[in-house]
């Protein structure tokens, strides 16, 4: 089933379920019910059943879902089984941390290279991932053929760098900056603002 047809809130919840059932598998469990997932994930059993209906998997009455089948279906549906090549622009502290995160590849994201203009990081490697000067990207991406661009640059150049990545063939932008960039129609944009999430948490703590 095309994941574009699933509501985004449901799509965001599916990795929670996947993570939990993988834990159950590691503990030797064979089946899991939506009620059991609900007790751990803080989502109602009826909502879980509805979310899983989008991935076209059926549970057995009084038994639940086959865990191996559920993991396979969710991994495939979420795109975690296919490796998506990515490049990262902005090798500062956050960018370097992402380059060092080998766990991303387990979820289908392989960062091929980092790009920056800072001479102190250009022509170095972080976690065996090479860092090049940003000016080299368009030519290099003809060979790399990365489809995802990770944006961890300063906010002041976020739009400019996003436009540059797209001109070099990037089809999806994962934006970690607090700046709300604009992308052309047909380009996938995912904003992950650490600062916005911090603001919400601080506000809730102070209330």
C-alpha positions in Angstrom: 0.0 0.0 0.0 1.2 3.5 -0.8 2.2 5.3 2.4 1.0 8.6 1.0 -2.5 7.4 1.7 -2.0 6.9 5.4 -2.6 9.9 7.7 0.6 11.4 8.9 -0.1 10.9 12.6 -0.6 7.2 12.0 2.6 7.0 9.9 4.5 8.6 12.8 3.2 6.0 15.2 4.1 2.9 13.2 7.9 3.1 14.1 6.9 3.1 17.8 5.0 -0.2 17.2 7.9 -1.6 15.2 10.4 -0.8 17.9 8.3 -2.5 20.6 7.6 -5.6 18.6 11.3 -6.0 17.8 12.0 -5.9 21.5 9.4 -8.6 22.0 11.0 -10.7 19.3 14.4 -10.4 21.1 12.7 -11.7 24.2 11.4 -14.8 22.4 7.8 -13.7 21.9 5.9 -15.0 18.8 2.6 -13.1 18.9 1.5 -9.7 20.1 -2.0 -8.2 20.5 -2.9 -4.5 19.9 -3.9 -4.5 23.6 -0.4 -5.5 24.7 1.2 -2.9 22.4 -1.2 -0.3 23.8 -0.1 -0.9 27.4 3.5 0.0 26.5 3.0 2.7 23.8 0.3 4.9 25.4 -2.0 4.6 22.4 -5.4 3.0 22.5 -5.7 -0.6 21.3 -8.4 0.5 18.8 -6.1 3.2 17.4 -3.3 0.7 17.0 -5.6 -1.7 15.2 -6.7 1.1 12.9 -3.2 2.2 12.2 -2.1 -1.3 11.4 -5.1 -1.7 9.0 -3.2 0.7 6.7 -0.4 -1.8 6.3 -2.8 -4.6 5.4 -1.9 -7.1 8.1 -4.5 -9.1 10.0 -4.2 -10.4 13.5 -5.7 -13.7 14.7 -8.6 -13.8 17.1 -7.4 -14.3 20.7 -3.8 -14.7 19.5 -2.9 -11.3 17.9 -0.3 -10.5 15.2 2.5 -12.8 14.2 5.6 -10.8 15.3 7.9 -11.9 12.5 5.2 -11.0 9.9 4.4 -7.7 11.6 8.1 -6.7 11.7 8.6 -7.6 8.0 5.4 -5.7 6.9 6.3 -2.6 9.0 9.9 -2.6 7.9 8.9 -2.8 4.3 6.0 -0.3 4.5 8.1 2.3 6.3 10.9 2.0 3.7 13.5 0.7 6.2 14.4 -2.3 4.1 15.6 -0.2 1.2 18.8 1.8 1.5 18.3 5.5 0.7 21.5 7.4 0.0 21.9 10.8 1.6 24.4 13.6 1.9 24.7 16.0 4.8 25.4 19.8 4.6 26.8 21.5 7.7 29.4 19.4 9.6 29.1 21.2 12.9 28.4 19.5 16.2 24.9 18.2 15.2 26.0 17.3 11.6 29.0 15.4 13.0 26.8 13.6 15.4 24.6 12.4 12.6 27.5 11.3 10.5 28.6 9.2 13.5 25.2 7.6 14.0 25.6 4.2 12.5 22.1 3.3 13.7 20.6 5.4 10.8 21.6 2.7 8.3 19.5 0.1 10.2 16.5 2.3 9.2 17.4 2.6 5.6 19.4 5.9 5.6 23.0 5.7 4.5 24.9 9.0 4.6 27.5 8.8 1.8 29.3 12.2 2.3 29.3 15.4 4.3 29.7 18.9 2.8 30.9 22.1 4.4 32.9 25.3 3.7 34.9 25.2 6.9 38.5 24.3 6.0 39.0 22.6 9.4 36.5 19.8 8.4 36.9 19.7 4.6 39.0 16.7 3.5 38.5 14.9 6.8 36.5 11.8 7.7 33.9 11.4 10.4 33.1 7.8 11.2 34.7 6.9 7.9 32.4 9.2 6.0 34.3 11.7 3.9 33.7 15.5 4.2 34.1 17.6 1.0 33.8 21.3 0.2 30.3 22.3 -0.6 31.3 23.5 -4.1 32.1 19.9 -5.1 28.6 18.6 -4.4 26.8 19.1 -7.8 29.6 17.4 -9.7 30.0 14.6 -7.1 26.3 13.8 -6.8 26.4 12.8 -10.5 28.3 9.8 -9.2 26.9 9.5 -5.7 23.3 9.9 -6.9 22.0 10.7 -3.4 18.3 11.5 -3.2 18.1 12.9 0.4 19.9 16.0 1.7 20.3 16.5 5.4 20.4 20.1 6.4 22.3 21.1 9.6 23.7 24.4 8.4 23.3 27.8 10.2 19.7 29.2 9.7 21.0 32.2 7.8 22.0 30.0 4.8 19.4 27.2 5.1 17.3 28.3 2.2 20.3 29.0 0.0 21.9 25.6 0.8 18.5 23.8 0.3 18.1 25.4 -3.2 21.7 24.3 -4.0 21.1 20.7 -2.9 17.9 20.5 -4.9 19.7 21.9 -8.0 22.2 19.0 -7.6 19.5 16.3 -7.7 18.3 16.0 -4.1 14.6 14.9 -4.0 14.0 15.0 -0.3 15.3 17.5 2.4 15.5 16.6 6.0 15.7 20.0 7.7 17.2 20.2 11.2 17.4 24.0 11.2 14.8 26.1 12.9 14.4 28.1 9.6 11.2 27.1 7.6 12.7 26.6 4.1 10.6 26.5 1.0 11.0 23.7 -1.6 9.5 23.3 -5.1 6.5 21.1 -5.8 7.6 17.5 -6.0 10.4 17.8 -3.4 9.7 16.1 -0.1 10.5 18.2 3.0 10.7 16.9 6.6 11.3 19.5 9.3 12.8 18.2 12.6 13.3 21.3 14.8 15.1 20.4 18.0 14.5 23.9 19.2 10.8 23.8 18.7 10.5 20.6 20.7 12.6 22.1 23.4 10.3 25.1 23.5 7.3 22.9 24.0 9.0 20.9 26.8 10.2 24.1 28.6 6.7 25.6 28.3 5.1 22.4 29.8 7.7 22.3 32.6 6.9 25.9 33.6 3.2 25.6 33.4 
